[in-house]
Amino acid sequence: LYFGRLDAERNWTKQLHLGAYRNANTRMLRSLGRDMGFDSIGDWPQAAALATYLDRLDRENSLPKMIIFNVNPADNYVFASLIGSFQRGDTPGKVQFGTSWWFLDHREGIEWQLNALSNCGLLSTSVGMVTDSRSFMSFPRHEYFRRVLCNLLGSEIEAGLLPDEKELIGRMIKNICLGNALNYLGLPVNGLGAETPTVDSAQHW
């Protein structure tokens, strides 16, 4: 709670990474130390504790912008629906269901997260993929995410589930992949923030 209040005061974005079971193999932990590949997905209940935490900050008017990452696919709909209870009109997508993380950072995992978010919330306000700053080789995940996103939306257009409007869908993709993150984090770069659809285009959403 303390750090959440500090983040809100400074308009910083808080990140939560939930659901990992760390150091499952005691023998290897003692032999090699932490963070050596012996972690897994955990299966703890998430909804009640997370809701209590968010609600406590919200009641104090101290809920910061927050991106919540989930590593257990069984909890995708818990996270995607719960964040909807803590949105505010002054910050689009204030509490975000973060993109697929760790064991879910693959095509299926990315699609699961995108589908859960679009089914329960608002995909168009997503800030998209993040980069693991500890690993230079993690940068290609942005390209991979964009391909998975475009393939998913393209398939839904072909199936008639989304309007076949290149400008509208293209704007949303651009925002998810770049513009939303710039606006959300307060990082204006040469006018590349999120583009707002026109009234005529917005009626489709």
C-alpha positions in Angstrom: 0.0 0.0 0.0 2.8 2.4 0.9 4.5 2.2 -2.5 1.1 2.3 -4.3 0.5 5.7 -2.5 3.9 7.0 -3.5 3.3 5.9 -7.2 0.0 7.7 -7.2 1.5 10.9 -5.7 4.1 11.0 -8.5 1.8 9.8 -11.3 4.1 6.8 -11.8 3.0 3.5 -13.2 3.1 0.5 -10.9 3.6 -3.1 -12.2 2.6 -6.3 -10.4 3.8 -9.7 -11.6 1.6 -12.3 -10.0 1.3 -16.1 -9.9 4.9 -17.4 -10.1 6.0 -20.3 -7.9 9.7 -19.6 -7.2 12.5 -22.0 -6.4 10.6 -25.3 -6.7 13.7 -27.4 -6.5 15.5 -27.0 -3.2 18.6 -29.0 -4.2 19.2 -26.9 -7.3 18.5 -23.7 -5.3 21.2 -24.6 -2.9 23.6 -25.7 -5.7 23.1 -22.8 -8.2 21.1 -20.1 -6.4 18.0 -18.2 -7.4 16.8 -17.4 -10.9 18.4 -20.3 -12.5 15.4 -21.8 -14.2 13.7 -23.8 -11.4 10.5 -21.7 -11.1 7.1 -22.6 -12.4 3.5 -21.4 -12.6 1.7 -21.2 -9.2 -2.0 -21.8 -8.6 -2.9 -19.6 -5.6 -6.3 -17.8 -5.5 -5.8 -14.3 -6.8 -9.1 -12.5 -7.0 -9.9 -11.7 -3.3 -6.4 -10.5 -2.4 -6.0 -8.4 -5.5 -9.4 -6.9 -5.3 -8.8 -5.9 -1.6 -5.5 -4.3 -2.5 -6.9 -2.3 -5.4 -10.0 -1.3 -3.4 -8.0 -0.1 -0.4 -6.0 2.2 -2.6 -9.0 3.3 -4.6 -10.9 4.2 -1.4 -8.0 6.4 -0.4 -8.0 8.0 -3.8 -4.4 6.7 -4.1 -4.8 4.1 -6.9 -1.9 4.6 -9.3 -1.8 3.6 -12.9 -1.1 0.0 -12.8 -0.2 -2.9 -15.1 -0.9 -6.4 -13.7 0.8 -9.4 -15.2 -0.5 -12.9 -14.8 1.5 -16.1 -15.3 -1.3 -18.6 -14.8 -3.6 -18.9 -17.8 -6.4 -20.2 -15.5 -6.6 -16.7 -14.0 -6.8 -14.7 -17.3 -10.5 -14.0 -17.0 -10.1 -13.2 -13.3 -7.6 -10.5 -14.1 -9.3 -9.3 -17.3 -12.7 -8.8 -15.5 -11.3 -7.5 -12.1 -9.5 -4.6 -13.7 -12.8 -3.3 -15.0 -13.9 -2.5 -11.5 -11.1 0.1 -11.1 -11.1 2.2 -14.3 -11.5 6.0 -14.4 -12.5 8.2 -17.3 -9.5 10.6 -16.9 -7.0 7.8 -17.7 -8.0 5.3 -20.4 -7.1 1.8 -19.3 -5.9 3.1 -15.9 -5.5 -0.5 -14.5 -4.2 -2.7 -17.3 -4.2 -6.5 -17.7 -0.6 -6.8 -18.8 0.5 -8.8 -21.8 1.5 -12.5 -21.5 4.5 -13.0 -19.3 7.1 -15.6 -18.6 5.7 -19.1 -19.3 2.9 -17.5 -21.4 5.2 -15.4 -23.6 4.4 -17.4 -26.8 1.8 -17.3 -29.6 -0.9 -19.2 -27.7 -0.3 -17.3 -24.5 -0.4 -14.0 -26.2 -3.7 -14.9 -28.0 -5.2 -16.1 -24.7 -4.4 -12.8 -23.0 -5.7 -10.7 -26.0 -8.9 -12.7 -26.2 -9.6 -12.5 -22.4 -9.0 -8.8 -22.5 -11.2 -8.1 -25.5 -14.0 -10.4 -24.2 -14.1 -8.8 -20.8 -12.7 -5.3 -21.3 -11.4 -2.9 -23.9 -8.5 -4.1 -26.1 -8.1 -0.7 -27.7 -6.7 0.8 -24.6 -4.0 -1.8 -24.1 -0.4 -0.6 -23.8 0.8 -3.7 -25.6 4.0 -5.6 -25.1 6.8 -4.8 -22.6 10.5 -5.4 -22.8 12.6 -7.2 -20.3 15.3 -4.6 -19.7 17.7 -7.2 -18.4 17.9 -9.0 -21.7 18.8 -7.3 -25.1 17.4 -10.4 -26.8 14.0 -9.7 -25.5 13.4 -6.8 -27.8 12.1 -9.0 -30.7 9.1 -9.9 -28.6 7.6 -6.6 -29.7 7.7 -7.7 -33.4 6.4 -11.1 -32.4 3.5 -9.6 -30.4 2.6 -7.3 -33.4 2.4 -10.3 -35.7 0.2 -12.3 -33.3 -2.0 -9.3 -32.7 -2.4 -8.5 -36.5 -3.0 -12.2 -37.3 -5.7 -12.4 -34.6 -7.5 -9.3 -35.7 -7.1 -10.2 -39.4 -8.7 -13.6 -38.7 -11.6 -12.0 -37.0 -12.1 -9.6 -39.9 -12.1 -12.5 -42.4 -14.7 -14.3 -40.2 -16.9 -11.1 -40.2 -16.5 -10.6 -36.5 -14.8 -7.2 -37.0 -15.5 -4.5 -39.6 -13.3 -4.7 -42.6 -12.1 -1.1 -42.2 -8.3 -0.7 -42.7 -8.1 2.8 -41.2 -10.1 2.0 -38.1 -8.4 -1.3 -37.3 -5.0 0.0 -38.3 -5.3 3.0 -35.9 -6.2 0.6 -33.1 -3.2 -1.6 -33.8 -0.9 1.4 -34.0 -2.2 2.6 -30.6 -1.8 -0.8 -29.0 1.7 -1.2 -30.3 3.0 2.4 -29.6 0.6 5.3 -29.0 -1.2 4.0 -25.9 2.0 3.3 -24.1 3.4 6.7 -24.9 0.3 8.4 -23.5 -0.1 6.1 -20.5 3.5 6.5 -19.4 3.6 10.2 -20.2 6.3 9.8 -22.9 5.4 12.1 -25.8 7.8 11.4 -28.7 7.4 13.6 -31.8 3.7 13.5 -31.7 3.4 9.7 -31.8 0.8 9.4 -29.0 -2.5 7.5 -29.4 -4.7 8.5 -32.3 -8.4 9.1 -31.5 -10.9 7.7 -33.9 -13.4 10.0 -35.6 -17.0 10.0 -34.4 -18.1 8.1 -37.5 -15.4 5.4 -37.0 -15.9 5.2 -33.2 -19.5 4.1 -33.6 -18.4 0.7 -34.7 -16.8 0.1 -31.3 
